[in-house]
């Protein structure tokens, strides 16, 4: 497939708004995988392709954000539950754990497989299994997850409109070529 885009449009690919740990080489690989499918033939089709791919990238980004939101909410729930299930309420050790230890243990739960198993077993013994933790995390993060979903829905509608418009453009262009040939 010919990846040669009009020179005046090449600058657009270098100015993609990336955030966090996103890399231009990853975006370019993503972009050109769509170019291989769409096969843009003129500047208008290249612009449709740019917009379409950017919306796909945004959807991918939103889904990653959604996962991060849920993981953070799970960690917060684990921290809260660790404080709740602590033995010896009112003791100095319990108070110190609630202030310092629970957050540290929740961080380990989130990052270390062995610590996760140990903490999960302790919480499960008190009636809080993985499903309960996840349900509480969903409740805690519901508003943020819904906001991500609404943005994804908006991107998907816009992406569908681009495909519809691209199809219209190609059909109209084909008719122009046909008329010119007659």
Rosetta silent file (secondary structure, phi, psi, omega in degrees, C-alpha in Angstrom):
SEQUENCE: XXXXXXXXXXXXXXXXXXXXXXXXXXXXXXXXXXXXXXXXXXXXXXXXXXXXXXXXXXXXXXXXXXXXXXXXXXXXXXXXXXXXXXXXXXXXXXXXXXXXXXXXXXXXXXXXXXXXXXXXXXXXXXXXXXXXXXXXXXXXXXXXXXXXXXXXXXXXXXXXXXXXXXXXXXXXXXXXXXXXXX
SCORE:     score description
SCORE:     0.000 S_00000001
   1 L     0.000  139.390  179.904    0.000    0.000    0.000 S_00000001
   2 L   -78.978  117.155  179.271    1.240    3.477   -0.864 S_00000001
   3 L   -95.841   10.632 -176.849    1.807    5.468    2.353 S_00000001
   4 L   -79.588  113.755  179.295    2.788    8.635    0.551 S_00000001
   5 L   -99.478  160.288  177.307    0.539   11.380    1.754 S_00000001
   6 L   -55.598  136.945 -176.223    0.411   14.883    0.354 S_00000001
   7 H   -52.014  -43.143 -177.490    3.425   16.857    1.590 S_00000001
   8 H   -65.449  -14.795  179.405    1.281   19.589    3.107 S_00000001
   9 H   -97.683  -14.120 -177.955   -0.423   17.021    5.349 S_00000001
  10 H   -59.874  -33.010  179.649    2.725   15.330    6.688 S_00000001
  11 H   -62.124  -29.908  179.318    3.113   18.038    9.348 S_00000001
  12 H   -61.897  -37.545 -178.442   -0.220   16.946   10.859 S_00000001
  13 H   -68.812  -29.259  179.264    1.203   13.540   11.677 S_00000001
  14 H   -80.573  -13.054 -175.810    4.125   15.122   13.537 S_00000001
  15 L  -112.787   30.173  179.281    1.811   17.307   15.655 S_00000001
  16 L   -68.838  130.068  179.919   -0.467   14.652   17.100 S_00000001
  17 L   -75.559   97.872  178.616   -1.435   15.584   20.681 S_00000001
  18 L   -97.834  151.063 -179.984   -0.028   12.708   22.699 S_00000001
  19 L  -132.986  164.655  176.178   -0.271   12.517   26.481 S_00000001
  20 L    56.699 -129.282 -177.818    1.257   10.518   29.312 S_00000001
  21 L   -98.532   18.298  177.257    3.478    7.742   28.052 S_00000001
  22 L   -67.619  142.252 -177.197    2.055    7.716   24.504 S_00000001
  23 L  -120.170  142.845 -179.169    4.750    7.598   21.842 S_00000001
  24 H   -59.937  -37.084 -179.651    4.693    9.000   18.323 S_00000001
  25 H   -63.915  -35.259  177.012    6.053    5.727   16.909 S_00000001
  26 H   -68.540  -41.864  179.069    3.075    3.860   18.417 S_00000001
  27 H   -64.007  -43.058 -179.524    0.647    6.424   17.016 S_00000001
  28 H   -62.536  -42.333  177.713    2.281    6.232   13.585 S_00000001
  29 H   -61.928  -42.696  177.429    2.075    2.415   13.551 S_00000001
  30 H   -61.512  -48.703 -178.479   -1.587    2.687   14.591 S_00000001
  31 H   -57.469  -51.833 -174.861   -2.198    5.377   11.952 S_00000001
  32 H   -71.709  -20.598  172.993   -0.601    3.479    9.087 S_00000001
  33 H   -65.953  -33.990  176.191   -2.461    0.272    9.957 S_00000001
  34 H   -77.045  -35.864  176.597   -5.637    2.226    9.150 S_00000001
  35 H   -58.187  -40.304  179.329   -4.055    3.805    6.077 S_00000001
  36 H   -60.436  -32.876 -179.382   -3.451    0.256    4.798 S_00000001
  37 H   -84.921  -47.152 -175.116   -7.190   -0.445    5.124 S_00000001
  38 H   -74.975  -34.881 -178.914   -8.683    2.890    4.076 S_00000001
  39 L    51.567   63.992  179.810   -6.168    3.553    1.269 S_00000001
  40 L   -61.663  139.834 -173.469   -6.718    7.328    1.041 S_00000001
  41 L  -113.996  -13.247 -179.010   -6.362    8.591   -2.523 S_00000001
  42 L  -149.613  172.421 -177.750   -6.553   12.386   -2.256 S_00000001
  43 H   -57.046  -35.908  179.194   -6.157   15.133    0.364 S_00000001
  44 H   -63.880  -45.785  179.731   -9.819   14.926    1.380 S_00000001
  45 H   -66.190  -34.120  175.993   -9.550   11.188    2.047 S_00000001
  46 H   -63.979  -40.515  178.758   -6.312   11.760    3.963 S_00000001
  47 H   -66.057  -40.542  174.286   -8.114   14.278    6.183 S_00000001
  48 H   -58.138  -42.838 -179.010  -10.935   11.790    6.765 S_00000001
  49 H   -64.358  -45.311  177.192   -8.268    9.235    7.660 S_00000001
  50 H   -55.647  -50.132 -177.149   -6.501   11.610   10.074 S_00000001
  51 H   -64.410  -43.492 -179.183   -9.766   12.389   11.853 S_00000001
  52 H   -61.250  -48.642 -177.682  -10.912    8.763   11.916 S_00000001
  53 H   -65.144  -40.695  179.104   -7.625    7.474   13.332 S_00000001
  54 H   -61.436  -40.193  177.386   -7.442   10.238   15.919 S_00000001
  55 H   -65.708  -39.105  176.198  -10.920    9.329   17.173 S_00000001
  56 H   -61.654  -40.887  178.615   -9.903    5.647   17.339 S_00000001
  57 H   -64.349  -41.373  178.472   -6.835    6.699   19.348 S_00000001
  58 H   -61.768  -41.906  178.289   -9.026    8.772   21.672 S_00000001
  59 H   -62.429  -45.189  177.520  -11.295    5.760   22.258 S_00000001
  60 H   -58.392  -44.441  179.605   -8.246    3.627   23.017 S_00000001
  61 H   -63.499  -46.568 -179.900   -7.005    6.305   25.436 S_00000001
  62 H   -60.235  -38.613  178.980  -10.387    6.621   27.179 S_00000001
  63 H   -66.090  -37.240  176.093  -10.531    2.863   27.690 S_00000001
  64 H   -66.800  -39.840  177.644   -7.085    2.945   29.288 S_00000001
  65 H   -63.051  -42.227  179.391   -8.208    5.830   31.513 S_00000001
  66 H   -59.268  -43.532  177.912  -11.291    3.853   32.494 S_00000001
  67 H   -62.779  -44.639 -179.793   -9.134    0.899   33.565 S_00000001
  68 H   -62.613  -39.820  177.784   -6.842    3.211   35.564 S_00000001
  69 H   -61.352  -46.389 -178.932   -9.857    4.794   37.292 S_00000001
  70 H   -66.769  -39.859  177.818  -11.214    1.390   38.258 S_00000001
  71 H   -63.280  -41.538  178.178   -7.817    0.155   39.469 S_00000001
  72 H   -65.254  -40.118  178.059   -7.409    3.260   41.636 S_00000001
  73 H   -65.321  -39.926  176.729  -10.917    2.805   43.027 S_00000001
  74 H   -60.198  -44.483  179.891  -10.158   -0.845   43.824 S_00000001
  75 H   -61.419  -42.135  178.301   -7.030    0.208   45.690 S_00000001
  76 H   -63.425  -41.613  178.804   -9.041    2.777   47.676 S_00000001
  77 H   -63.239  -44.966  178.818  -11.685    0.154   48.508 S_00000001
  78 H   -59.636  -43.414  178.387   -9.015   -2.299   49.664 S_00000001
  79 H   -59.235  -47.578  179.942   -7.515    0.420   51.872 S_00000001
  80 H   -61.752  -42.277 -179.082  -10.924    1.211   53.382 S_00000001
  81 H   -68.425  -38.449  177.526  -11.676   -2.482   53.958 S_00000001
  82 H   -60.048  -40.561  177.668   -8.280   -3.093   55.545 S_00000001
  83 H   -65.465  -38.280 -177.134   -9.031   -0.326   58.021 S_00000001
  84 H   -69.872  -38.316 -173.840  -12.471   -1.771   58.675 S_00000001
  85 L   -91.456    4.514 -179.886  -11.391   -5.368   59.313 S_00000001
  86 L   -59.980  137.607  176.124   -8.473   -4.519   61.620 S_00000001
  87 L   -74.790  165.499  175.050   -8.427   -6.438   64.871 S_00000001
  88 L    54.372   61.417  178.558   -8.294   -4.712   68.266 S_00000001
  89 L   -58.309  140.196  178.185  -10.258   -1.531   67.536 S_00000001
  90 L    88.593  -10.838  179.083   -9.052    1.424   69.566 S_00000001
  91 L   -77.911  157.742  179.990   -5.569    0.051   70.181 S_00000001
  92 H   -61.302  -43.710  179.441   -2.518    2.142   69.333 S_00000001
  93 H   -60.008  -41.416  179.068   -1.299   -0.489   66.830 S_00000001
  94 H   -64.099  -43.738 -179.879   -4.694   -0.459   65.123 S_00000001
  95 H   -64.315  -41.380  178.176   -4.714    3.338   64.925 S_00000001
  96 H   -63.776  -42.859  178.446   -1.184    3.403   63.485 S_00000001
  97 H   -61.844  -45.262 -179.036   -2.167    0.753   60.929 S_00000001
  98 H   -61.187  -37.037 -177.667   -5.287    2.691   59.954 S_00000001
  99 H   -79.301  -43.304 -172.780   -3.262    5.894   59.477 S_00000001
 100 H  -114.811  -46.808 -170.001   -0.154    4.481   57.793 S_00000001
 101 H   -70.828  -38.629 -176.259   -0.264    0.736   57.218 S_00000001
 102 H   -61.757  -44.025  179.744   -3.553    0.298   55.373 S_00000001
 103 H   -63.888  -41.527  178.790   -2.547    2.626   52.542 S_00000001
 104 H   -64.590  -42.412  179.906    0.848    0.942   52.221 S_00000001
 105 H   -66.713  -36.974  177.806   -0.721   -2.512   52.183 S_00000001
 106 H   -65.073  -38.525  176.961   -3.279   -1.401   49.595 S_00000001
 107 H   -62.993  -43.078  177.084   -0.443   -0.110   47.395 S_00000001
 108 H   -64.094  -41.198  177.375    1.299   -3.467   47.701 S_00000001
 109 H   -54.716  -39.978 -176.890   -1.994   -5.228   46.944 S_00000001
 110 H   -76.839  -21.882 -171.367   -2.161   -3.225   43.722 S_00000001
 111 H  -119.731  -15.204 -174.024    1.442   -3.812   42.641 S_00000001
 112 L  -124.979  120.622 -174.864    2.730   -7.107   44.079 S_00000001
 113 H   -59.921  -42.558 -179.698    1.161  -10.451   43.172 S_00000001
 114 H   -66.208  -46.508  178.111    2.207  -12.179   46.414 S_00000001
 115 H   -61.776  -36.534  179.530    0.998   -9.305   48.597 S_00000001
 116 H   -61.472  -44.340  179.901   -2.246   -9.253   46.616 S_00000001
 117 H   -63.158  -43.656 -178.850   -2.897  -12.921   47.415 S_00000001
 118 H   -64.476  -47.618 -179.782   -2.170  -12.434   51.106 S_00000001
 119 H   -65.975  -41.572  178.970   -4.324   -9.318   51.434 S_00000001
 120 H   -61.153  -40.319  178.969   -7.107  -10.868   49.347 S_00000001
 121 H   -65.114  -41.317  178.688   -7.133  -13.932   51.600 S_00000001
 122 H   -63.542  -43.171  179.123   -7.322  -11.737   54.701 S_00000001
 123 H   -70.156  -38.394  179.028  -10.194   -9.712   53.271 S_00000001
 124 H   -63.028  -36.368  178.157  -11.987  -12.826   51.994 S_00000001
 125 H   -63.630  -22.711  178.893  -11.831  -14.309   55.501 S_00000001
 126 L   -99.100    7.278  175.995  -13.784  -11.234   56.642 S_00000001
 127 L    96.107   11.492 -179.633  -16.348  -11.623   53.843 S_00000001
 128 L  -116.827   89.160  178.593  -14.859   -9.352   51.203 S_00000001
 129 L   -84.838  179.132 -178.383  -13.936  -11.380   48.148 S_00000001
 130 H   -57.317  -36.587 -179.594  -12.762  -10.057   44.776 S_00000001
 131 H   -66.490  -40.392  178.552  -16.324   -9.622   43.506 S_00000001
 132 H   -66.584  -40.845  178.740  -17.304   -7.465   46.486 S_00000001
 133 H   -62.341  -46.111 -179.462  -14.157   -5.364   46.105 S_00000001
 134 H   -64.367  -41.182  178.937  -14.829   -4.858   42.405 S_00000001
 135 H   -62.163  -43.930  178.514  -18.496   -3.997   43.036 S_00000001
 136 H   -64.697  -37.658  178.303  -17.531   -1.404   45.645 S_00000001
 137 H   -65.005  -41.246  177.118  -14.894    0.004   43.284 S_00000001
 138 H   -61.647  -42.612  178.236  -17.493    0.326   40.518 S_00000001
 139 H   -62.174  -43.598 -178.125  -19.799    2.177   42.897 S_00000001
 140 H   -65.067  -37.353 -173.835  -16.983    4.485   43.972 S_00000001
 141 H  -101.940    7.268 -172.359  -15.874    5.238   40.404 S_00000001
 142 H   -53.058  -46.411 -177.207  -19.283    5.167   38.691 S_00000001
 143 H   -63.268  -43.684 -179.904  -19.420    8.873   37.852 S_00000001
 144 H   -68.511  -39.370  177.768  -15.911    8.913   36.362 S_00000001
 145 H   -64.927  -43.212  177.609  -16.503    5.679   34.438 S_00000001
 146 H   -60.246  -39.463  178.351  -19.794    7.064   33.091 S_00000001
 147 H   -62.515  -42.240  177.016  -17.969   10.231   31.951 S_00000001
 148 H   -62.039  -45.022 -179.073  -15.440    8.070   30.068 S_00000001
 149 H   -62.012  -38.274  177.864  -18.248    6.053   28.502 S_00000001
 150 H   -65.943  -40.664  177.205  -20.013    9.224   27.357 S_00000001
 151 H   -65.280  -42.002  177.688  -16.830   10.487   25.737 S_00000001
 152 H   -60.202  -44.513  178.950  -16.306    7.105   24.060 S_00000001
 153 H   -59.275  -42.350  177.995  -19.880    7.197   22.786 S_00000001
 154 H   -62.732  -45.697  178.737  -19.287   10.682   21.356 S_00000001
 155 H   -61.795  -40.237 -179.506  -16.073    9.566   19.663 S_00000001
 156 H   -65.668  -39.632  177.069  -17.824    6.502   18.224 S_00000001
 157 H   -63.063  -44.354 -179.750  -20.656    8.633   16.777 S_00000001
 158 H   -65.862  -38.102  178.688  -18.146   11.004   15.207 S_00000001
 159 H   -64.279  -42.991  178.743  -16.112    8.084   13.884 S_00000001
 160 H   -63.297  -38.299  178.216  -19.223    6.549   12.296 S_00000001
 161 H   -64.073  -37.911  178.308  -20.041    9.921   10.694 S_00000001
 162 H   -63.268  -43.798  179.337  -16.555   10.066    9.173 S_00000001
 163 H   -62.898  -41.217  178.177  -16.997    6.626    7.636 S_00000001
 164 H   -62.434  -46.120 -179.308  -20.386    7.651    6.265 S_00000001
 165 H   -65.892  -38.394  177.631  -18.932   10.894    4.855 S_00000001
 166 H   -62.747  -43.011  177.413  -15.947    9.074    3.382 S_00000001
 167 H   -61.782  -41.437  177.645  -18.322    6.663    1.642 S_00000001
 168 H   -63.271  -46.116 -179.590  -20.347    9.591    0.329 S_00000001
 169 H   -58.619  -47.375 -178.221  -17.179   11.359   -0.855 S_00000001
 170 H   -64.409  -38.855  178.040  -15.923    8.283   -2.665 S_00000001
 171 H   -66.031  -44.315  179.146  -19.315    7.734   -4.274 S_00000001
 172 H   -65.288  -39.999  179.756  -19.601   11.364   -5.405 S_00000001
 173 H   -65.256  -41.584  179.329  -16.018   11.326   -6.670 S_00000001
 174 H   -62.280  -39.667  178.348  -16.650    8.127   -8.640 S_00000001
 175 H   -64.563  -39.006  177.552  -19.706    9.753  -10.236 S_00000001
 176 H   -62.940  -43.267  179.157  -17.602   12.791  -11.216 S_00000001
 177 H   -63.691  -41.655  179.490  -15.002   10.528  -12.815 S_00000001
 178 H   -61.711  -45.249 -179.986  -17.717    8.610  -14.627 S_00000001
 179 H   -65.436  -38.191 -179.761  -19.267   11.828  -15.950 S_00000001
 180 H   -67.245  -31.733 -178.716  -15.877   13.132  -17.036 S_00000001
 181 H   -73.458  -24.609 -177.853  -15.186    9.915  -18.916 S_00000001
 182 L   -77.362    0.000    0.000  -18.436   10.240  -20.914 S_00000001
